[in-house]
Structures are given as structure tokens and as C-alpha cells.
Amino acid sequence: MGRMPMSEQYLAKSFTIASRLLGDEAIIMSTVDSTLFSLNPTGTVIWEAADGNTPLSRIIEEKVCAEFDVTLEQARADAEEFVGKLTEHGILRVSDQPIPD
């Protein structure tokens, strides 16, 4: 039996951050509390695709699974954990609908 599809999540970068790409890794600073985050290449792919219009499921399938040797199930679990952490810190905004600019 197939699992119920997860409800769609749309990701957008917070307005209270500064970020830079260094090679295949992103460095993000929260301008609220000056916390620094260094994203690994997988996290960076998700970060770069967080445009407010592309659902997380598509980012996982078309970007993460296409670029890294990982199963869809593992990529989904890792992405949900990653997104949760960045959302907790106010680095990402998450919605069940597209997020306008």
C-alpha cells in the first residue's frame, strides 16, 4: 500500500537573513541574532530552490534525488528534518500555499 502523500510545503527564504554561496555550500546568517549556519551540499540545494513557488516534494524529487545518491524516502525524511530546523531558527518560511515575494 502507498503512503498518503504528504501535504505540500512551500519554502521561502526569510527576510531577516544574509547568505553567500561558497563552492557548493551556503553560509547563512540570521540578522536577528547573528547566528551562522553552514549548509552541506544537500541543504544548499534545498536552500537555493526555496523560491516560495516550488513545492518541497518537487525540490526533493527533481533536485535532491537527481543530484545525490539517496532514496526518495530518505531524502524526504532528511529534508523535513532540515526544513524544520531552519524554520525553528527563522531562516525559512514555510506555508501550505505558494508564498508571494
MDTraj code that builds the backbone (N, CA, C; nanometers):
import mdtraj as md
import numpy as np

residues = "MET GLY ARG MET PRO MET SER GLU GLN TYR LEU ALA LYS SER PHE THR ILE ALA SER ARG LEU LEU GLY ASP GLU ALA ILE ILE MET SER THR VAL ASP SER THR LEU PHE SER LEU ASN PRO THR GLY THR VAL ILE TRP GLU ALA ALA ASP GLY ASN THR PRO LEU SER ARG ILE ILE GLU GLU LYS VAL CYS ALA GLU PHE ASP VAL THR LEU GLU GLN ALA ARG ALA ASP ALA GLU GLU PHE VAL GLY LYS LEU THR GLU HIS GLY ILE LEU ARG VAL SER ASP GLN PRO ILE PRO ASP".split()
xyz = np.array([
    [0.0831, -0.1194, 0.0000],
    [0.0000, 0.0000, 0.0000],
    [0.0871, 0.1252, 0.0000],
    [0.0520, 0.2251, -0.0780],
    [0.1253, 0.3517, -0.0815],
    [0.0904, 0.4381, 0.0386],
    [0.1835, 0.5185, 0.0781],
    [0.1579, 0.6109, 0.1878],
    [0.0725, 0.7254, 0.1375],
    [0.0019, 0.7877, 0.2303],
    [-0.0716, 0.9088, 0.1949],
    [0.0304, 1.0136, 0.1531],
    [0.0040, 1.0877, 0.0488],
    [0.1004, 1.1920, 0.0102],
    [0.1088, 1.2972, 0.1209],
    [0.2311, 1.3458, 0.1436],
    [0.2452, 1.4484, 0.2461],
    [0.1828, 1.5764, 0.1937],
    [0.1295, 1.6569, 0.2860],
    [0.0730, 1.7831, 0.2404],
    [0.1877, 1.8672, 0.1851],
    [0.1582, 1.9408, 0.0810],
    [0.2624, 2.0204, 0.0172],
    [0.3132, 2.1287, 0.1107],
    [0.4427, 2.1522, 0.1037],
    [0.5043, 2.2614, 0.1759],
    [0.5769, 2.3481, 0.0745],
    [0.5600, 2.4774, 0.0874],
    [0.6309, 2.5734, 0.0040],
    [0.7290, 2.6475, 0.0930],
    [0.8513, 2.6650, 0.0452],
    [0.9576, 2.7257, 0.1245],
    [0.9990, 2.8584, 0.0631],
    [1.0252, 2.9538, 0.1505],
    [1.0812, 3.0816, 0.1061],
    [1.1846, 3.1247, 0.2086],
    [1.2880, 3.1896, 0.1599],
    [1.3924, 3.2396, 0.2499],
    [1.3364, 3.3537, 0.3332],
    [1.3776, 3.3609, 0.4568],
    [1.3348, 3.4680, 0.5454],
    [1.3900, 3.6015, 0.4971],
    [1.3265, 3.7090, 0.5376],
    [1.3761, 3.8430, 0.5055],
    [1.4866, 3.8858, 0.6020],
    [1.5024, 3.8107, 0.7116],
    [1.5973, 3.8516, 0.8168],
    [1.7259, 3.7699, 0.8127],
    [1.7743, 3.7444, 0.6928],
    [1.8977, 3.6661, 0.6775],
    [1.9889, 3.7313, 0.5747],
    [2.1137, 3.6935, 0.5813],
    [2.2109, 3.7247, 0.4771],
    [2.2733, 3.5915, 0.4395],
    [2.2972, 3.5685, 0.3115],
    [2.3546, 3.4395, 0.2715],
    [2.4547, 3.4567, 0.1591],
    [2.5483, 3.3623, 0.1539],
    [2.6503, 3.3581, 0.0494],
    [2.6742, 3.2128, 0.0124],
    [2.7034, 3.1905, -0.1144],
    [2.7451, 3.0578, -0.1593],
    [2.8971, 3.0540, -0.1606],
    [2.9530, 2.9499, -0.1012],
    [3.0971, 2.9245, -0.1059],
    [3.1140, 2.7856, -0.1642],
    [3.1460, 2.7787, -0.2913],
    [3.1535, 2.6489, -0.3579],
    [3.0144, 2.5886, -0.3641],
    [2.9994, 2.4671, -0.3103],
    [2.8685, 2.4018, -0.3112],
    [2.8019, 2.4064, -0.1738],
    [2.8458, 2.5001, -0.0893],
    [2.7861, 2.5153, 0.0435],
    [2.7391, 2.6589, 0.0637],
    [2.6281, 2.6719, 0.1344],
    [2.5745, 2.8046, 0.1649],
    [2.6066, 2.8392, 0.3097],
    [2.6406, 2.9647, 0.3315],
    [2.6597, 3.0188, 0.4657],
    [2.5467, 3.1200, 0.4859],
    [2.4716, 3.1027, 0.5941],
    [2.3567, 3.1881, 0.6205],
    [2.3741, 3.2517, 0.7574],
    [2.3452, 3.3807, 0.7675],
    [2.3489, 3.4473, 0.8967],
    [2.2121, 3.5069, 0.9255],
    [2.1633, 3.4798, 1.0448],
    [2.0400, 3.5418, 1.0901],
    [2.0730, 3.6834, 1.1337],
    [2.0053, 3.7808, 1.0771],
    [2.0303, 3.9190, 1.1177],
    [1.9593, 3.9504, 1.2497],
    [1.8746, 3.8590, 1.2954],
    [1.8056, 3.8779, 1.4233],
    [1.9014, 3.8560, 1.5395],
    [1.9764, 3.7431, 1.5353],
    [2.0643, 3.7110, 1.6487],
    [2.2076, 3.6788, 1.6065],
    [2.2426, 3.7061, 1.4812],
    [2.3777, 3.6840, 1.4271],
    [2.4225, 3.5382, 1.4299],
    [2.3282, 3.4439, 1.4384],
    [2.3616, 3.3025, 1.4326],
    [2.4053, 3.2677, 1.2907],
    [2.5150, 3.1910, 1.2801],
    [2.5644, 3.1466, 1.1498],
    [2.5261, 3.0013, 1.1255],
    [2.4882, 2.9712, 1.0034],
    [2.4566, 2.8350, 0.9622],
    [2.5402, 2.8033, 0.8401],
    [2.5997, 2.6853, 0.8383],
    [2.6743, 2.6377, 0.7232],
    [2.5997, 2.5155, 0.6706],
    [2.5511, 2.5239, 0.5492],
    [2.4729, 2.4146, 0.4917],
    [2.5608, 2.3243, 0.4075],
    [2.5388, 2.1938, 0.4213],
    [2.6105, 2.0988, 0.3366],
    [2.5532, 2.1072, 0.1944],
    [2.6139, 2.0392, 0.0984],
    [2.5657, 2.0491, -0.0399],
    [2.4174, 2.0139, -0.0571],
    [2.3679, 1.9142, 0.0148],
    [2.2261, 1.8772, 0.0040],
    [2.1380, 1.9889, 0.0572],
    [2.1726, 2.0410, 0.1742],
    [2.0962, 2.1513, 0.2313],
    [2.0988, 2.2734, 0.1418],
    [2.2126, 2.2960, 0.0780],
    [2.2274, 2.4107, -0.0108],
    [2.1354, 2.3988, -0.1320],
    [2.1202, 2.2772, -0.1853],
    [2.0292, 2.2553, -0.2985],
    [1.8871, 2.2938, -0.2579],
    [1.8444, 2.2517, -0.1389],
    [1.7099, 2.2856, -0.0910],
    [1.6997, 2.4369, -0.0697],
    [1.8006, 2.4954, -0.0058],
    [1.8032, 2.6396, 0.0208],
    [1.7910, 2.7199, -0.1086],
    [1.8703, 2.6833, -0.2085],
    [1.8714, 2.7573, -0.3346],
    [1.7371, 2.7452, -0.4076],
    [1.6674, 2.6338, -0.3874],
    [1.5397, 2.6112, -0.4556],
    [1.4210, 2.6706, -0.3795],
    [1.4442, 2.7237, -0.2599],
    [1.3358, 2.7778, -0.1760],
    [1.2912, 2.9123, -0.2324],
    [1.2045, 2.9067, -0.3329],
    [1.1618, 3.0281, -0.4026],
    [1.0190, 3.0697, -0.3686],
    [0.9540, 2.9945, -0.2800],
    [0.8168, 3.0264, -0.2424],
    [0.7127, 2.9692, -0.3364],
    [0.7553, 2.9221, -0.4538],
    [0.6619, 2.8701, -0.5540],
    [0.6772, 2.7212, -0.5821],
    [0.7956, 2.6670, -0.5557],
    [0.8214, 2.5260, -0.5852],
    [0.7937, 2.4430, -0.4606],
    [0.7034, 2.3444, -0.4697],
    [0.6755, 2.2626, -0.3515],
    [0.7972, 2.1778, -0.3120],
    [0.8097, 2.1545, -0.1825],
    [0.9216, 2.0762, -0.1305],
    [0.9293, 1.9396, -0.1971],
    [0.8152, 1.8761, -0.2244],
    [0.8170, 1.7436, -0.2875],
    [0.8888, 1.7484, -0.4227],
    [0.8671, 1.8555, -0.5002],
    [0.9348, 1.8693, -0.6299],
    [1.0833, 1.8967, -0.6121],
    [1.1192, 1.9776, -0.5124],
    [1.2604, 2.0052, -0.4848],
    [1.3313, 1.8741, -0.4524],
    [1.2679, 1.7911, -0.3700],
    [1.3281, 1.6633, -0.3302],
    [1.3456, 1.5729, -0.4520],
    [1.2386, 1.5565, -0.5302],
    [1.2430, 1.4646, -0.6443],
    [1.3351, 1.5150, -0.7556],
    [1.3203, 1.6423, -0.7930],
    [1.3898, 1.6939, -0.9113],
    [1.5305, 1.7449, -0.8830],
    [1.5588, 1.7810, -0.7601],
    [1.6911, 1.8359, -0.7277],
    [1.7718, 1.7395, -0.6407],
    [1.7187, 1.7081, -0.5209],
    [1.7956, 1.6277, -0.4256],
    [1.8197, 1.4872, -0.4798],
    [1.7140, 1.4163, -0.5194],
    [1.7310, 1.2789, -0.5680],
    [1.8077, 1.2747, -0.7002],
    [1.7949, 1.3802, -0.7809],
    [1.8658, 1.3837, -0.9091],
    [2.0156, 1.4058, -0.8896],
    [2.0541, 1.4821, -0.7868],
    [2.1948, 1.5172, -0.7686],
    [2.2696, 1.4282, -0.6703],
    [2.1956, 1.3623, -0.5805],
    [2.2613, 1.2828, -0.4760],
    [2.2089, 1.1400, -0.4782],
    [2.2934, 1.0477, -0.4387],
    [2.2569, 0.9065, -0.4360],
    [2.1782, 0.8780, -0.3088],
    [2.0468, 0.9024, -0.3150],
    [1.9619, 0.8863, -0.1966],
    [1.8232, 0.8428, -0.2427],
    [1.7584, 0.7594, -0.1610],
    [1.6232, 0.7164, -0.1954],
    [1.5261, 0.8311, -0.1688],
    [1.4120, 0.8268, -0.2344],
    [1.3100, 0.9293, -0.2154],
    [1.2663, 0.9350, -0.0693],
    [1.2491, 0.8184, -0.0071],
    [1.2046, 0.8144, 0.1325],
    [1.3065, 0.8790, 0.2261],
    [1.4352, 0.8468, 0.2055],
    [1.5401, 0.9043, 0.2906],
    [1.5535, 1.0540, 0.2655],
    [1.5478, 1.0932, 0.1386],
    [1.5581, 1.2355, 0.1044],
    [1.4433, 1.3132, 0.1675],
    [1.3234, 1.2558, 0.1640],
    [1.2059, 1.3224, 0.2216],
    [1.2225, 1.3390, 0.3725],
    [1.2648, 1.2319, 0.4409],
    [1.2833, 1.2384, 0.5865],
    [1.3899, 1.3415, 0.6234],
    [1.5030, 1.3387, 0.5528],
    [1.6110, 1.4329, 0.5809],
    [1.5677, 1.5768, 0.5518],
    [1.4968, 1.5975, 0.4416],
    [1.4530, 1.7320, 0.4035],
    [1.3542, 1.7873, 0.5052],
    [1.2621, 1.7039, 0.5519],
    [1.1640, 1.7504, 0.6506],
    [1.2327, 1.7915, 0.7800],
    [1.3330, 1.7154, 0.8235],
    [1.4085, 1.7495, 0.9439],
    [1.4862, 1.8799, 0.9230],
    [1.5528, 1.8913, 0.8098],
    [1.6310, 2.0105, 0.7754],
    [1.5423, 2.1355, 0.7719],
    [1.4296, 2.1255, 0.7021],
    [1.3371, 2.2383, 0.6908],
    [1.2833, 2.2763, 0.8286],
    [1.2545, 2.1773, 0.9106],
    [1.2071, 2.2044, 1.0460],
    [1.3071, 2.2847, 1.1273],
    [1.4341, 2.2469, 1.1172],
    [1.5388, 2.3179, 1.1922],
    [1.5541, 2.4614, 1.1439],
    [1.5580, 2.4816, 1.0123],
    [1.5737, 2.6175, 0.9610],
    [1.4509, 2.7033, 0.9904],
    [1.3342, 2.6412, 0.9917],
    [1.2122, 2.7147, 1.0234],
    [1.2132, 2.7577, 1.1703],
    [1.2572, 2.6673, 1.2592],
    [1.2677, 2.6996, 1.4026],
    [1.3537, 2.8232, 1.4253],
    [1.4598, 2.8353, 1.3475],
    [1.5534, 2.9469, 1.3625],
    [1.5120, 3.0694, 1.2816],
    [1.3980, 3.0631, 1.2143],
    [1.3500, 3.1771, 1.1379],
    [1.4250, 3.2004, 1.0077],
    [1.4977, 3.0983, 0.9608],
    [1.5760, 3.1105, 0.8382],
    [1.4888, 3.0844, 0.7151],
    [1.3936, 2.9926, 0.7295],
    [1.2994, 2.9610, 0.6220],
    [1.1577, 2.9922, 0.6673],
    [1.0760, 3.0340, 0.5715],
    [0.9331, 3.0472, 0.5947],
    [0.8673, 2.9302, 0.5220],
    [0.7681, 2.8676, 0.5864],
    [0.7013, 2.7512, 0.5293],
    [0.5512, 2.7761, 0.5278],
    [0.4871, 2.7365, 0.4183],
    [0.3439, 2.7518, 0.4061],
    [0.2880, 2.6329, 0.3273],
    [0.1572, 2.6086, 0.3430],
    [0.0937, 2.5034, 0.2631],
    [0.0426, 2.5597, 0.1299],
    [0.0708, 2.6864, 0.1040],
    [0.0357, 2.7510, -0.0214],
    [0.1578, 2.8272, -0.0726],
    [0.1646, 2.8543, -0.2027],
    [0.2775, 2.9340, -0.2522],
    [0.2912, 3.0645, -0.1746],
    [0.4148, 3.1064, -0.1537],
    [0.4456, 3.2255, -0.0752],
    [0.4846, 3.3377, -0.1708],
    [0.4045, 3.4453, -0.1764],
    [0.4401, 3.5550, -0.2671],
    [0.5657, 3.6269, -0.2191],
    [0.6353, 3.6927, -0.3113],
    [0.7594, 3.7651, -0.2771],
    [0.7369, 3.8696, -0.1710],
])
top = md.Topology()
chain = top.add_chain()
for i, resn in enumerate(residues, 1):
    res = top.add_residue(resn, chain, resSeq=i)
    for name in ("N", "CA", "C"):
        top.add_atom(name, md.element.get_by_symbol(name[0]), res)
traj = md.Trajectory(xyz[None], top)
